[in-house]
Every structure is written in structure tokens, then in C-alpha cells.
């Protein structure tokens, strides 16, 4: 009676089917990068670079180290 007197309307709850549609299905997976290994830098690759090449790619190398996409394949557990 209170809601009718105050002119308050209630929304009907969504059915289970609406809730099920909002959930991602198995078929909508995101695809992995085609060539994910190319985004990683290896310590051995940096070691083979000339000083000039290192200077050109220094920002890319530092960003790879910070983001965890730098693979320590030479020093390994020595770090």
C-alpha cells in the first residue's frame, strides 16, 4: 500500500536467461598473440648487439625488463 500511495514502481528482476546471456561463453575466448615470442627479449640477443644497436634499442630493452618480458637465458639463477 505504501508504494502505491507514494507512486513507487519496482522493476521486475531479470530472469535467469538474461543473467546467463551476460556471462561470457566458452566460444568467445580471446585469441593469443600470433607471435608472442617476438615480444620477449632475451639476454643473449642483447649480448650479441653492437654498442650502436644497443643505444638505439635501449628504451625497448628497459621497458622489457620493467614489464617482465625480458628472459635471462645467460645469467639464469646467478642474479
Secondary structure, 3 states (H helix, E strand, C coil): CHHHHCCCCCCCCCCHHHHHHHCCCHHHCCCCCCCHHHHCEEHHHHHHCCHHHHHHCHHHHHHHHHHCCEECCCCHHHC
